[in-house]
Amino acid sequence: MEYYAHIQEDRKQSVKDHLTGTAELAGRFAAKFGKRDWGYCCGMLHDIGKYSEAFQKKIMENGSQRVDHSTAGAQVCFAQDSRTLYWIAAFCIAGHHAGIPDYGSPANPKSLLGRKKKQVPDYQAYQKEIAIPELKSLPFDDSHTENFSFALSVFIRMVYSCLVDADFLDTEAFMNNGKVVRDSGESLEVLLKKLENYVSGWLRFLYKGIIINHNENRANLH
């Protein structure tokens, strides 16, 4: 059986091709901060829920009924050895459409722990085509981190951003038959100038308020 991730008219993209393409892009993006393995892993697992018969029926019939295909990859991460760090990748995978979930509790179906227990359509066919990539590096060196929770939250957001961008770009490339043209955007210098102009009014207002408050305080002292 062929498993498809996207269909555009008479063209079809297999789930395996989409996962591989997304993994390569996410890995390349995450390599910028030394975490290619994390980006690649999230890319390979993010849509394995599309291996379910329910999703295949939906996509072949162009159905409107929603089929959860994001939870599966997160559940696979949780199923790995508890000593591994795949549970961190589960945040990115579970939230790659709806946003990073709270860790929460099993009682909250929208939390990560709630998604861990959620019943989703059988997706085990993924094992015939997809191997779980190895996470070779730690998220960061906690011996040089003063605030572990904050550092972890930033790391998750960084990898999440890599995954979401890669997923969108690979999907867009297929849907447009490879014709995706973008410029590199404006330089950081131009963007900084735009930001300064945008907030300048706020800063003038804030400065004026500080001066007025200062003068009032001086008057009260006398």
Salt bridges, closest charged atoms under 4 A:
GLU24 OE1 - ARG36 NH2 3.25
ASP47 OD2 - HIS18 NE2 3.27
ASP47 OD2 - HIS46 NE2 3.30
ASP47 OD2 - LYS50 NZ 3.13
ASP47 OD1 - HIS69 NE2 3.58
ASP47 OD1 - HIS96 NE2 3.14
GLU61 OE1 - LYS57 NZ 3.17
ASP68 OD2 - LYS118 NZ 2.69
ASP81 OD2 - ARG83 NH2 2.87
ASP141 OD2 - HIS144 ND1 2.71
ASP167 OD1 - HIS18 NE2 2.96
ASP167 OD1 - HIS46 NE2 3.31
ASP170 OD2 - HIS18 ND1 2.69
GLU172 OE1 - ARG182 NH2 2.48
GLU186 OE1 - LYS194 NZ 2.71
